[in-house]
């Protein structure tokens, strides 16, 4: 499955970050998901 196709499955399930939330902004969702999938795919422990 291509990256854009996979992202199309996950993106609607994610909640948006409130604009006035205190603290630092989180890491963008797509790079975070790509990092998680990389670790799972390469069996990194």
Buried (B, 14 or more C-beta within 10 A) or exposed (E): EEEEEEBEEEEEEEEEEEEEEEEEEEEEBEEEBBEEEEEEEEEEE
